[in-house]
Amino acid sequence: MGSHPEVVILGAGLAGMTAAYHLRDRDVVVIESRDRVGGRTLSGEHDGYWYNSGAQFVWDARTVAQCRELGLDVLGGEGALSAVFLNGKLAIAPDANRLFMKMPVSWVEKARFALTITRLRRIASRTHGLDAELDARSLADVIGATSDITRDILEMATTSGTGLSTQEVSGAIGLGYAIHLFGGDVNSTLKAVRGGTQQISNAIAEAIDPERLMLECKVESVAASGGGVKVRYRRGEGKPEEVEASICISAMTADAVLETIPDLPEAKREALQSVLPY
């Protein structure tokens, strides 16, 4: 690593490590506060079984392609079952149609649920990528008027998928989770990485120069400096240190960005301040 790298990346989660991988032929350094890479993709192993404490699945074609490029085994969802827990009963089925039929609710409630899902699928079919208008609204607002049972089912799907309620999650993100169980081909779209999702970042760490990774280094401030950027960080309990680079890529959470980059444009600062803790 040079004393003045071309690029400094803040955060060694999946986003930061992916950026480092694509820029691996450049002079790059990655700064991470934890003692590991992967961020919220935290995986482990117990008695021969692997598990994920963070993100479980990948489905974006670019991520799947990167996994295969890194030599990781990507597993499909063939044979997986879907389930919903309602009125104290668990319904399990291999596909959306049979799960719908087995839901322990009246036919009237099933009809109301079907109408809401059809309407949400119609909204989703009209969007391409991250829709700004939907992203500015909560999923609850997008769902609109519906029955209590339908709302409970969608709440269950959204909370289990994102960790947020329909009131908290944006319409753009929550919509996919809300309709996936009853409107998407779950088995063919959801993929799992053998060994856990963190293996993506671990594989990247092995593919790039290990000297480029600066773990247990907490970023304290980021400021423009001449024609580049100056990053002030602290390694463990040591004294503050600095690194200067031509370009800075921030792959930190919204609250960390607000804390370390005080000179953000006001519009960006307001947008980040509106992001719920995650």
DRENDO-1510 file (C-alpha; in Angstrom, 1 decimal, always signed):
<recs>
REC; n; res; u; v; w
REC; 1; MET; +0.0; +0.0; +0.0 .
REC; 2; GLY; +1.3; +3.4; -0.9 .
REC; 3; SER; +1.5; +6.2; +1.6 .
REC; 4; HIS; -1.0; +8.1; -0.6 .
REC; 5; PRO; -3.3; +5.6; -2.2 .
REC; 6; GLU; -5.4; +6.5; -5.2 .
REC; 7; VAL; -8.6; +5.3; -3.6 .
REC; 8; VAL; -9.6; +4.9; +0.1 .
REC; 9; ILE; -12.8; +2.9; +0.8 .
REC; 10; LEU; -14.5; +3.3; +4.1 .
REC; 11; GLY; -16.2; +0.2; +5.3 .
REC; 12; ALA; -15.4; -3.5; +4.6 .
REC; 13; GLY; -19.0; -4.7; +4.3 .
REC; 14; LEU; -20.2; -6.3; +1.2 .
REC; 15; ALA; -20.5; -3.0; -0.6 .
REC; 16; GLY; -17.0; -1.8; +0.4 .
REC; 17; MET; -15.4; -5.1; -0.4 .
REC; 18; THR; -17.1; -5.3; -3.8 .
REC; 19; ALA; -15.8; -1.9; -4.6 .
REC; 20; ALA; -12.3; -3.0; -3.6 .
REC; 21; TYR; -12.6; -6.1; -5.7 .
REC; 22; HIS; -13.5; -4.1; -8.8 .
REC; 23; LEU; -10.7; -1.7; -8.1 .
REC; 24; ARG; -8.1; -4.4; -7.2 .
REC; 25; ASP; -5.8; -3.4; -10.0 .
REC; 26; ARG; -5.6; +0.2; -8.6 .
REC; 27; ASP; -3.8; +1.5; -5.5 .
REC; 28; VAL; -6.6; +1.0; -3.0 .
REC; 29; VAL; -6.9; +0.8; +0.8 .
REC; 30; VAL; -10.0; -0.3; +2.8 .
REC; 31; ILE; -10.6; +1.0; +6.3 .
REC; 32; GLU; -12.9; -1.0; +8.7 .
REC; 33; SER; -13.7; -0.5; +12.3 .
REC; 34; ARG; -14.4; -4.1; +13.0 .
REC; 35; ASP; -11.8; -6.9; +13.3 .
REC; 36; ARG; -13.3; -8.7; +10.3 .
REC; 37; VAL; -14.7; -8.1; +6.8 .
REC; 38; GLY; -18.3; -8.6; +5.8 .
REC; 39; GLY; -20.2; -6.0; +7.8 .
REC; 40; ARG; -23.8; -7.2; +8.3 .
REC; 41; THR; -23.1; -10.4; +6.4 .
REC; 42; LEU; -22.0; -12.3; +9.4 .
REC; 43; SER; -21.8; -16.1; +9.1 .
REC; 44; GLY; -20.6; -18.9; +11.3 .
REC; 45; GLU; -20.3; -22.7; +11.6 .
REC; 46; HIS; -21.5; -25.1; +14.3 .
REC; 47; ASP; -21.1; -28.9; +14.3 .
REC; 48; GLY; -20.7; -29.0; +10.6 .
REC; 49; TYR; -23.7; -26.6; +9.9 .
REC; 50; TRP; -23.2; -23.1; +8.6 .
REC; 51; TYR; -25.6; -20.2; +9.5 .
REC; 52; ASN; -26.1; -16.5; +8.8 .
REC; 53; SER; -26.6; -14.0; +11.6 .
REC; 54; GLY; -27.1; -11.3; +9.0 .
REC; 55; ALA; -28.2; -11.3; +5.4 .
REC; 56; GLN; -29.1; -14.8; +4.3 .
REC; 57; PHE; -29.8; -14.7; +0.5 .
REC; 58; VAL; -28.5; -13.2; -2.7 .
REC; 59; TRP; -30.5; -12.8; -5.8 .
REC; 60; ASP; -29.1; -9.9; -7.8 .
REC; 61; ALA; -27.6; -11.4; -11.0 .
REC; 62; ARG; -24.4; -9.3; -10.6 .
REC; 63; THR; -23.8; -10.6; -7.0 .
REC; 64; VAL; -24.4; -14.2; -8.1 .
REC; 65; ALA; -22.0; -13.7; -11.0 .
REC; 66; GLN; -19.4; -12.3; -8.7 .
REC; 67; CYS; -19.8; -15.3; -6.3 .
REC; 68; ARG; -19.1; -17.7; -9.2 .
REC; 69; GLU; -16.1; -15.6; -10.3 .
REC; 70; LEU; -14.7; -15.9; -6.8 .
REC; 71; GLY; -15.2; -19.6; -6.9 .
REC; 72; LEU; -18.0; -19.7; -4.3 .
REC; 73; ASP; -20.7; -22.4; -4.4 .
REC; 74; VAL; -24.1; -20.7; -5.0 .
REC; 75; LEU; -27.1; -22.9; -3.9 .
REC; 76; GLY; -30.6; -22.6; -5.4 .
REC; 77; GLY; -33.8; -22.9; -3.5 .
REC; 78; GLU; -35.2; -25.9; -5.3 .
REC; 79; GLY; -37.3; -27.9; -2.9 .
REC; 80; ALA; -37.6; -25.1; -0.4 .
REC; 81; LEU; -41.0; -24.7; +1.4 .
REC; 82; SER; -42.9; -21.5; +2.1 .
REC; 83; ALA; -44.8; -20.9; +5.3 .
REC; 84; VAL; -47.1; -18.5; +7.0 .
REC; 85; PHE; -48.2; -18.4; +10.7 .
REC; 86; LEU; -51.8; -17.3; +11.2 .
REC; 87; ASN; -54.4; -17.7; +13.9 .
REC; 88; GLY; -52.1; -19.9; +15.9 .
REC; 89; LYS; -51.5; -22.3; +13.1 .
REC; 90; LEU; -48.6; -22.9; +10.7 .
REC; 91; ALA; -49.3; -23.4; +7.0 .
REC; 92; ILE; -46.5; -24.9; +4.9 .
REC; 93; ALA; -46.5; -25.5; +1.2 .
REC; 94; PRO; -44.1; -25.9; -1.7 .
REC; 95; ASP; -45.5; -23.0; -3.8 .
REC; 96; ALA; -47.6; -19.8; -3.5 .
REC; 97; ASN; -50.8; -21.3; -4.8 .
REC; 98; ARG; -50.9; -24.2; -2.4 .
REC; 99; LEU; -49.8; -21.9; +0.5 .
REC; 100; PHE; -52.7; -19.6; -0.3 .
REC; 101; MET; -55.1; -22.5; -0.2 .
REC; 102; LYS; -53.8; -23.8; +3.1 .
REC; 103; MET; -53.9; -20.4; +4.9 .
REC; 104; PRO; -56.1; -20.9; +8.0 .
REC; 105; VAL; -58.5; -18.0; +7.2 .
REC; 106; SER; -62.0; -17.7; +5.7 .
REC; 107; TRP; -62.5; -17.6; +1.9 .
REC; 108; VAL; -63.7; -14.0; +2.3 .
REC; 109; GLU; -60.3; -13.1; +3.9 .
REC; 110; LYS; -58.5; -15.1; +1.2 .
REC; 111; ALA; -60.3; -13.1; -1.5 .
REC; 112; ARG; -59.4; -9.8; +0.2 .
REC; 113; PHE; -55.8; -10.9; +0.5 .
REC; 114; ALA; -55.7; -11.9; -3.2 .
REC; 115; LEU; -57.1; -8.6; -4.3 .
REC; 116; THR; -54.4; -6.7; -2.3 .
REC; 117; ILE; -51.6; -8.9; -3.6 .
REC; 118; THR; -52.9; -8.5; -7.2 .
REC; 119; ARG; -52.9; -4.7; -6.8 .
REC; 120; LEU; -49.4; -4.6; -5.3 .
REC; 121; ARG; -48.1; -6.9; -8.1 .
REC; 122; ARG; -49.6; -4.5; -10.6 .
REC; 123; ILE; -47.7; -1.6; -8.9 .
REC; 124; ALA; -44.5; -3.6; -8.9 .
REC; 125; SER; -44.8; -4.5; -12.6 .
REC; 126; ARG; -44.9; -0.8; -13.5 .
REC; 127; THR; -41.6; +0.0; -11.7 .
REC; 128; HIS; -38.1; -0.5; -13.0 .
REC; 129; GLY; -35.3; -0.5; -10.5 .
REC; 130; LEU; -35.5; +1.7; -7.4 .
REC; 131; ASP; -38.5; +3.9; -7.9 .
REC; 132; ALA; -38.0; +7.3; -6.2 .
REC; 133; GLU; -41.7; +8.0; -5.7 .
REC; 134; LEU; -42.3; +4.6; -4.0 .
REC; 135; ASP; -39.1; +5.0; -2.0 .
REC; 136; ALA; -40.4; +8.3; -0.6 .
REC; 137; ARG; -43.5; +6.5; +0.8 .
REC; 138; SER; -43.8; +3.8; +3.5 .
REC; 139; LEU; -45.0; +0.4; +2.5 .
REC; 140; ALA; -48.0; +0.8; +4.7 .
REC; 141; ASP; -49.0; +3.9; +2.6 .
REC; 142; VAL; -48.5; +1.9; -0.6 .
REC; 143; ILE; -50.6; -1.0; +0.7 .
REC; 144; GLY; -53.4; +1.4; +1.6 .
REC; 145; ALA; -56.8; +0.2; +2.9 .
REC; 146; THR; -57.0; -3.5; +3.4 .
REC; 147; SER; -58.2; -6.0; +6.0 .
REC; 148; ASP; -56.5; -6.6; +9.3 .
REC; 149; ILE; -55.6; -10.2; +8.4 .
REC; 150; THR; -54.1; -9.1; +5.1 .
REC; 151; ARG; -52.1; -6.4; +6.8 .
REC; 152; ASP; -50.9; -9.0; +9.4 .
REC; 153; ILE; -49.6; -11.3; +6.7 .
REC; 154; LEU; -47.8; -8.5; +4.9 .
REC; 155; GLU; -46.4; -7.3; +8.2 .
REC; 156; MET; -45.0; -10.7; +8.9 .
REC; 157; ALA; -43.4; -11.0; +5.5 .
REC; 158; THR; -41.9; -7.5; +5.7 .
REC; 159; THR; -40.6; -7.8; +9.2 .
REC; 160; SER; -39.0; -11.2; +8.7 .
REC; 161; GLY; -37.4; -10.0; +5.5 .
REC; 162; THR; -36.2; -6.5; +6.4 .
REC; 163; GLY; -36.5; -6.2; +10.2 .
REC; 164; LEU; -38.8; -3.3; +9.7 .
REC; 165; SER; -42.5; -2.8; +9.9 .
REC; 166; THR; -44.7; -1.7; +7.0 .
REC; 167; GLN; -44.8; +1.7; +8.6 .
REC; 168; GLU; -41.0; +1.9; +8.7 .
REC; 169; VAL; -39.8; +0.3; +5.4 .
REC; 170; SER; -39.9; +2.3; +2.2 .
REC; 171; GLY; -42.4; +1.3; -0.4 .
REC; 172; ALA; -39.7; +0.6; -3.0 .
REC; 173; ILE; -37.9; -1.9; -0.8 .
REC; 174; GLY; -40.8; -3.3; +1.1 .
REC; 175; LEU; -42.9; -4.0; -1.9 .
REC; 176; GLY; -40.7; -6.8; -3.1 .
REC; 177; TYR; -40.8; -8.5; +0.3 .
REC; 178; ALA; -44.5; -8.0; +0.6 .
REC; 179; ILE; -45.4; -9.8; -2.6 .
REC; 180; HIS; -42.5; -12.3; -2.9 .
REC; 181; LEU; -44.1; -15.0; -0.8 .
REC; 182; PHE; -47.3; -15.0; -2.9 .
REC; 183; GLY; -46.1; -13.4; -6.1 .
REC; 184; GLY; -42.6; -14.4; -6.9 .
REC; 185; ASP; -40.7; -17.5; -7.9 .
REC; 186; VAL; -38.9; -17.8; -4.6 .
REC; 187; ASN; -37.1; -21.1; -5.3 .
REC; 188; SER; -35.4; -19.8; -8.5 .
REC; 189; THR; -34.6; -16.3; -7.4 .
REC; 190; LEU; -33.3; -16.7; -3.9 .
REC; 191; LYS; -29.7; -18.1; -3.7 .
REC; 192; ALA; -27.6; -19.0; -0.8 .
REC; 193; VAL; -23.8; -19.0; -0.6 .
REC; 194; ARG; -22.4; -22.2; +0.8 .
REC; 195; GLY; -20.7; -21.4; +4.1 .
REC; 196; GLY; -22.7; -18.3; +4.5 .
REC; 197; THR; -23.0; -14.9; +2.9 .
REC; 198; GLN; -19.9; -13.6; +4.6 .
REC; 199; GLN; -17.9; -15.9; +2.4 .
REC; 200; ILE; -18.3; -13.3; -0.4 .
REC; 201; SER; -16.3; -10.7; +1.6 .
REC; 202; ASN; -13.9; -13.3; +2.9 .
REC; 203; ALA; -13.1; -14.5; -0.6 .
REC; 204; ILE; -12.5; -10.9; -1.8 .
REC; 205; ALA; -10.2; -10.4; +1.1 .
REC; 206; GLU; -8.2; -13.4; +0.0 .
REC; 207; ALA; -8.2; -12.2; -3.7 .
REC; 208; ILE; -6.8; -8.7; -3.0 .
REC; 209; ASP; -3.5; -7.7; -1.3 .
REC; 210; PRO; -4.1; -8.2; +2.4 .
REC; 211; GLU; -2.0; -5.1; +3.1 .
REC; 212; ARG; -4.9; -3.1; +1.6 .
REC; 213; LEU; -7.2; -4.1; +4.5 .
REC; 214; MET; -6.9; -1.9; +7.6 .
REC; 215; LEU; -9.1; -3.6; +10.3 .
REC; 216; GLU; -9.9; -2.3; +13.7 .
REC; 217; CYS; -9.4; +1.2; +12.4 .
REC; 218; LYS; -12.3; +3.6; +13.3 .
REC; 219; VAL; -12.7; +6.5; +10.9 .
REC; 220; GLU; -13.0; +9.8; +12.9 .
REC; 221; SER; -13.3; +12.4; +10.1 .
REC; 222; VAL; -13.2; +12.8; +6.4 .
REC; 223; ALA; -12.4; +16.2; +4.8 .
REC; 224; ALA; -11.5; +17.5; +1.4 .
REC; 225; SER; -7.7; +18.2; +1.1 .
REC; 226; GLY; -6.3; +19.9; -2.0 .
REC; 227; GLY; -7.4; +17.8; -5.0 .
REC; 228; GLY; -8.3; +14.8; -2.9 .
REC; 229; VAL; -9.4; +13.7; +0.5 .
REC; 230; LYS; -7.9; +13.3; +4.0 .
REC; 231; VAL; -9.2; +10.5; +6.3 .
REC; 232; ARG; -8.4; +10.6; +10.0 .
REC; 233; TYR; -8.7; +7.3; +11.8 .
REC; 234; ARG; -7.7; +5.6; +15.0 .
REC; 235; ARG; -6.2; +2.1; +15.2 .
REC; 236; GLY; -7.5; +0.5; +18.3 .
REC; 237; GLU; -6.6; +2.6; +21.3 .
REC; 238; GLY; -3.7; +4.2; +19.5 .
REC; 239; LYS; -3.1; +7.8; +18.4 .
REC; 240; PRO; -5.0; +9.3; +15.5 .
REC; 241; GLU; -3.5; +8.7; +12.0 .
REC; 242; GLU; -4.2; +10.0; +8.6 .
REC; 243; VAL; -4.3; +8.8; +5.1 .
REC; 244; GLU; -4.7; +10.9; +2.0 .
REC; 245; ALA; -6.1; +9.7; -1.3 .
REC; 246; SER; -7.4; +11.1; -4.6 .
REC; 247; ILE; -10.8; +9.5; -4.2 .
REC; 248; CYS; -12.9; +8.3; -1.3 .
REC; 249; ILE; -15.7; +5.8; -1.5 .
REC; 250; SER; -17.9; +5.7; +1.6 .
REC; 251; ALA; -19.6; +2.3; +2.2 .
REC; 252; MET; -20.6; +3.1; +5.8 .
REC; 253; THR; -24.0; +3.3; +7.4 .
REC; 254; ALA; -26.0; +6.5; +7.2 .
REC; 255; ASP; -25.3; +7.5; +10.8 .
REC; 256; ALA; -21.6; +6.9; +10.4 .
REC; 257; VAL; -21.5; +9.1; +7.3 .
REC; 258; LEU; -23.2; +11.9; +9.2 .
REC; 259; GLU; -20.8; +11.6; +12.1 .
REC; 260; THR; -17.6; +11.5; +10.0 .
REC; 261; ILE; -18.3; +13.7; +7.0 .
REC; 262; PRO; -19.5; +17.1; +8.3 .
REC; 263; ASP; -19.3; +19.0; +5.0 .
REC; 264; LEU; -21.9; +17.1; +3.1 .
REC; 265; PRO; -24.3; +19.1; +0.9 .
REC; 266; GLU; -27.4; +20.0; +2.9 .
REC; 267; ALA; -29.7; +17.9; +0.6 .
REC; 268; LYS; -27.6; +14.8; +1.2 .
REC; 269; ARG; -27.4; +15.4; +4.9 .
REC; 270; GLU; -31.2; +15.8; +5.1 .
REC; 271; ALA; -31.7; +12.6; +3.1 .
REC; 272; LEU; -29.3; +10.6; +5.4 .
REC; 273; GLN; -30.9; +12.0; +8.5 .
REC; 274; SER; -34.2; +10.7; +7.4 .
REC; 275; VAL; -32.9; +7.1; +7.2 .
REC; 276; LEU; -34.0; +5.0; +10.0 .
REC; 277; PRO; -31.3; +3.3; +12.2 .
REC; 278; TYR; -30.2; +0.0; +10.7 .
</recs>
